[in-house]
Amino acid sequence: MILRFRILSVLLSALLTAGCTDAVTLEQPRCEMQEQPLGVAVANPVFSWYLVSDEFEVVQTAYEISVAAAPGELCSGSAVWNSGRVESDVMQVSYGGAALVPGCDYYWTVR
């Protein structure tokens, strides 16, 4: 089974400790340890990312991942899978939705 994932966009919001006003960026978004995989041969791919901030001790407190078959479906509620808001500092998460169709393109976002 080969699935194709493309990194369309990576959104970052509501992940930081309260009161933080400094810029925070998300770096190295990956699917199965690849930045732009052309084929993923696992049923439950792992998504990962890193937070970078100029401020000391800025941490992630929650995340939400969406996976969709088309870019426009990521925010429209038509996603194949949405993790919902998960209170966690973990930045490596396995896909948890219905079986993905081999040979199809999928897009993902994390916020």
C-alpha positions as CSV (number, residue, x, y, z in Angstrom):
1,M,0.0,0.0,0.0
2,I,1.5,3.3,-1.1
3,L,-0.1,6.6,0.1
4,R,1.1,10.0,-1.1
5,F,1.2,12.8,1.4
6,R,1.9,16.4,0.5
7,I,2.5,19.1,3.0
8,L,0.1,21.8,2.0
9,S,0.3,24.0,4.9
10,V,1.2,23.9,8.6
11,L,-0.9,26.1,10.8
12,L,0.1,27.0,14.3
13,S,-2.2,28.6,16.8
14,A,-3.3,28.1,20.3
15,L,-0.4,25.8,21.1
16,L,1.7,28.0,23.3
17,T,1.7,28.9,26.9
18,A,-0.7,31.7,27.9
19,G,0.7,35.2,27.6
20,C,3.4,34.5,25.0
21,T,3.6,37.2,22.5
22,D,6.9,36.4,20.8
23,A,7.0,34.8,17.3
24,V,6.8,31.0,17.3
25,T,7.4,29.0,14.2
26,L,6.8,25.4,13.3
27,E,9.7,23.7,11.5
28,Q,10.4,20.4,9.8
29,P,6.8,19.2,9.4
30,R,7.2,15.6,8.3
31,C,5.1,12.5,7.4
32,E,7.0,9.3,8.1
33,M,10.2,11.3,8.7
34,Q,10.0,12.8,5.2
35,E,9.4,16.4,4.4
36,Q,7.6,15.8,1.1
37,P,6.9,12.1,0.8
38,L,5.9,10.8,-2.6
39,G,4.9,7.5,-1.2
40,V,4.2,6.2,2.3
41,A,3.8,2.4,2.6
42,V,2.2,2.3,6.1
43,A,-1.4,2.2,7.1
44,N,-1.0,4.7,10.0
45,P,1.6,7.2,9.0
46,V,3.3,9.3,11.7
47,F,3.3,13.1,11.5
48,S,5.9,15.1,13.3
49,W,7.0,18.8,13.8
50,Y,9.2,21.1,15.9
51,L,8.4,24.4,17.5
52,V,11.0,27.2,17.5
53,S,10.8,30.4,19.5
54,D,13.1,33.2,20.4
55,E,11.6,33.1,23.9
56,F,12.9,30.8,26.5
57,E,10.8,27.8,27.6
58,V,7.9,28.2,25.1
59,V,6.1,24.9,24.9
60,Q,3.3,23.3,23.0
61,T,0.3,22.6,25.2
62,A,-2.1,21.1,22.5
63,Y,-2.3,20.1,18.9
64,E,-4.9,19.3,16.2
65,I,-4.1,17.4,13.0
66,S,-6.4,17.2,9.9
67,V,-5.8,14.9,7.0
68,A,-7.8,15.4,3.7
69,A,-8.0,14.2,0.2
70,A,-7.9,17.8,-1.2
71,P,-6.5,21.0,0.1
72,G,-9.9,22.7,0.4
73,E,-11.2,20.0,2.6
74,L,-8.7,20.6,5.4
75,C,-10.6,23.5,6.9
76,S,-14.1,22.8,5.6
77,G,-15.0,19.9,7.9
78,S,-14.7,17.4,5.1
79,A,-11.4,16.0,6.3
80,V,-10.7,12.2,6.2
81,W,-9.5,12.5,9.8
82,N,-9.3,15.2,12.4
83,S,-7.7,14.4,15.7
84,G,-9.7,17.1,17.5
85,R,-7.9,19.3,20.1
86,V,-5.5,17.0,22.0
87,E,-4.0,18.5,25.2
88,S,-0.4,17.3,24.8
89,D,3.1,18.4,24.3
90,V,3.8,15.5,21.9
91,M,5.0,16.5,18.5
92,Q,4.9,13.0,16.9
93,V,1.4,11.6,16.2
94,S,0.2,8.5,14.3
95,Y,-2.8,8.8,11.9
96,G,-5.9,7.6,13.6
97,G,-8.6,7.7,11.0
98,A,-10.3,5.3,8.6
99,A,-8.2,3.3,6.2
100,L,-6.5,5.5,3.6
101,V,-6.8,4.6,-0.1
102,P,-3.6,3.4,-1.7
103,G,-2.2,5.5,-4.5
104,C,-4.2,8.6,-3.5
105,D,-2.9,12.0,-2.5
106,Y,-3.5,13.3,1.0
107,Y,-2.8,16.6,2.6
108,W,-2.3,17.4,6.2
109,T,-2.1,20.3,8.6
110,V,-1.4,20.7,12.2
111,R,-2.3,23.6,14.5
